[in-house]
Amino acid sequence: MVVDPVPLQAVAELFPNGISRYAVGGLLVGLGTVVIYVGTGIPAGASTFLESTLSYVSDRSRFGRYVASRDWRLVFTAGIVLGGLAFAATFQSGVVTTSLYEPGTTGRLYEVAGVTLWATDVQPWRLFFGGILVGIGTRIGKGCTSGHGVCGVGSASKTSLIGVATFLTVAIGTAQVVAALGVSP
């Protein structure tokens, strides 16, 4: 069987650093999803987990439905935050090296008490308003990209398939407009 080199070249241009880092990340996300589903019977989705933490501070009925399961959901939510911090403190700072990741390429490195840390170059106000827009989007979309994209698509949910197609179309379009305008962090 002969493989046409044109599609292979197109894939190589999309992933100039190879696909191994994305494959490893995808396997880890999938494994985490399986562990949560097998352990709880609930499909993993970050918006639901984050929303459940509000049941600690709000007595609104919307959040009350999570009271029975909110403790393990809080651990999941903390894991998302702590996982990001651990990644920034190890791989992004260059303390741990691997061929799958080039450290410190999207921000700046600095030292605190002899420990090299990494910080993003994105301005805090952009992170804040971006987070608000993501929150609004998860409410409108009835879930987040992890719930729809990983669990929903994996279970062939029509709603999730349409949602993911919409997320991707809007994200790609937005990235193209932002790049064309020359906006940077």
C-alpha positions as CSV (number, residue, x, y, z in Angstrom):
1,M,0.0,0.0,0.0
2,V,1.4,3.4,-1.0
3,V,0.5,6.4,1.1
4,D,-0.1,9.7,-0.6
5,P,2.6,12.2,0.8
6,V,0.4,15.3,0.4
7,P,-1.9,14.5,3.4
8,L,1.1,13.5,5.4
9,Q,2.7,16.8,4.7
10,A,-0.4,18.6,5.7
11,V,-0.4,16.8,9.1
12,A,3.2,17.5,9.6
13,E,2.5,21.3,9.0
14,L,-0.3,21.2,11.6
15,F,1.9,19.5,14.2
16,P,5.5,20.8,13.5
17,N,6.7,19.4,16.8
18,G,5.1,16.0,16.3
19,I,1.9,14.5,17.8
20,S,3.4,12.6,20.7
21,R,2.8,15.4,23.2
22,Y,-0.9,15.6,22.2
23,A,-1.2,11.8,22.2
24,V,0.2,11.6,25.7
25,G,-2.1,14.4,26.9
26,G,-5.1,12.8,25.3
27,L,-4.3,9.4,26.9
28,L,-4.0,11.0,30.3
29,V,-7.3,12.9,29.9
30,G,-9.0,9.8,28.7
31,L,-7.6,7.8,31.6
32,G,-8.8,10.4,34.1
33,T,-12.3,10.3,32.6
34,V,-12.5,6.6,32.8
35,V,-11.4,6.6,36.4
36,I,-14.0,9.1,37.4
37,Y,-16.8,7.3,35.4
38,V,-15.9,3.9,36.8
39,G,-15.6,5.3,40.4
40,T,-18.7,7.4,40.4
41,G,-20.9,6.5,37.3
42,I,-20.8,10.2,36.4
43,P,-19.3,11.5,33.2
44,A,-16.5,14.0,34.0
45,G,-17.1,17.6,33.0
46,A,-15.2,20.5,34.6
47,S,-18.2,22.9,34.5
48,T,-20.3,20.6,36.6
49,F,-17.4,20.0,39.0
50,L,-16.7,23.7,39.4
51,E,-20.4,24.5,39.7
52,S,-20.7,22.0,42.5
53,T,-18.2,23.9,44.6
54,L,-20.7,26.8,44.8
55,S,-23.0,24.5,46.8
56,Y,-20.7,25.3,49.8
57,V,-21.4,29.0,49.7
58,S,-24.9,29.2,48.1
59,D,-28.2,27.7,49.1
60,R,-29.8,28.2,45.7
61,S,-31.6,25.1,44.5
62,R,-29.5,25.0,41.4
63,F,-26.4,24.2,43.4
64,G,-28.2,22.1,46.0
65,R,-28.4,19.1,43.7
66,Y,-24.7,18.7,44.1
67,V,-24.6,18.6,47.9
68,A,-24.5,14.8,48.2
69,S,-21.5,14.5,45.8
70,R,-19.7,17.8,46.3
71,D,-16.8,16.5,48.5
72,W,-15.2,14.3,45.8
73,R,-16.1,17.0,43.2
74,L,-14.2,19.5,45.2
75,V,-11.2,17.2,45.2
76,F,-11.5,17.0,41.4
77,T,-11.7,20.8,41.1
78,A,-8.7,21.2,43.4
79,G,-6.8,18.7,41.2
80,I,-7.4,20.7,38.1
81,V,-5.9,23.8,39.8
82,L,-3.1,22.0,41.5
83,G,-2.2,20.0,38.4
84,G,-1.8,23.3,36.5
85,L,0.4,24.7,39.2
86,A,2.5,21.5,39.4
87,F,3.0,21.6,35.6
88,A,4.0,25.2,35.7
89,A,6.4,24.6,38.6
90,T,8.0,21.5,36.9
91,F,7.8,21.3,33.1
92,Q,7.3,24.9,32.2
93,S,9.9,26.1,34.6
94,G,12.4,23.6,33.2
95,V,13.0,21.7,36.5
96,V,11.8,18.6,34.8
97,T,12.7,18.1,31.1
98,T,11.2,16.0,28.4
99,S,11.3,15.9,24.6
100,L,7.5,16.3,24.7
101,Y,7.7,19.8,26.1
102,E,9.9,22.8,25.6
103,P,10.0,24.8,28.9
104,G,9.2,28.4,29.2
105,T,8.2,29.1,25.6
106,T,4.9,31.0,26.4
107,G,5.8,33.1,29.3
108,R,8.7,34.1,31.5
109,L,10.8,32.3,34.1
110,Y,11.7,33.8,37.5
111,E,13.2,32.5,40.7
112,V,11.6,32.5,44.2
113,A,13.7,31.2,47.1
114,G,15.9,29.2,44.7
115,V,13.0,27.6,42.9
116,T,12.5,28.4,39.2
117,L,8.8,29.3,38.4
118,W,7.0,30.2,35.2
119,A,4.4,33.0,34.7
120,T,2.3,33.7,31.7
121,D,2.7,36.8,29.6
122,V,-1.1,37.1,29.3
123,Q,-2.4,40.2,31.1
124,P,-4.5,39.4,34.2
125,W,-7.5,41.4,32.9
126,R,-7.5,39.2,29.8
127,L,-7.4,36.0,31.9
128,F,-10.3,37.4,34.1
129,F,-12.6,38.4,31.2
130,G,-11.7,35.2,29.3
131,G,-12.7,33.2,32.3
132,I,-16.0,35.0,32.5
133,L,-16.7,34.4,28.8
134,V,-15.8,30.7,29.2
135,G,-18.2,30.5,32.2
136,I,-21.0,32.1,30.1
137,G,-20.3,29.7,27.3
138,T,-20.5,26.7,29.5
139,R,-23.9,27.8,30.7
140,I,-25.2,28.5,27.2
141,G,-23.7,25.3,25.9
142,K,-25.1,23.2,28.8
143,G,-21.6,22.0,29.7
144,C,-17.9,22.5,28.9
145,T,-15.5,21.3,26.3
146,S,-14.2,18.5,28.6
147,G,-17.7,17.2,29.3
148,H,-18.9,17.5,25.7
149,G,-15.6,16.9,24.0
150,V,-14.4,13.9,25.9
151,C,-17.4,12.2,27.5
152,G,-20.1,13.4,25.1
153,V,-18.3,12.7,21.9
154,G,-17.1,9.4,23.3
155,S,-20.6,8.3,24.0
156,A,-21.8,9.6,20.6
157,S,-24.2,12.2,22.0
158,K,-25.7,14.3,19.2
159,T,-25.8,17.3,21.5
160,S,-22.2,17.0,22.3
161,L,-21.2,16.4,18.7
162,I,-23.0,19.6,17.6
163,G,-21.5,21.4,20.6
164,V,-18.0,20.4,19.9
165,A,-18.3,21.3,16.2
166,T,-19.6,24.7,17.3
167,F,-16.8,25.1,19.9
168,L,-14.1,24.3,17.4
169,T,-15.6,26.4,14.6
170,V,-15.8,29.5,16.9
171,A,-12.4,28.9,18.4
172,I,-10.6,28.5,15.1
173,G,-12.4,31.5,13.7
174,T,-11.6,33.6,16.7
175,A,-8.0,32.6,16.6
176,Q,-7.7,33.5,13.0
177,V,-9.3,37.0,13.6
178,V,-7.1,37.7,16.6
179,A,-4.0,36.6,14.7
180,A,-5.0,38.8,11.7
181,L,-5.5,41.8,14.0
182,G,-2.0,41.2,15.4
183,V,-3.2,40.8,19.0
184,S,-0.7,39.3,21.3
185,P,-0.7,38.4,25.1
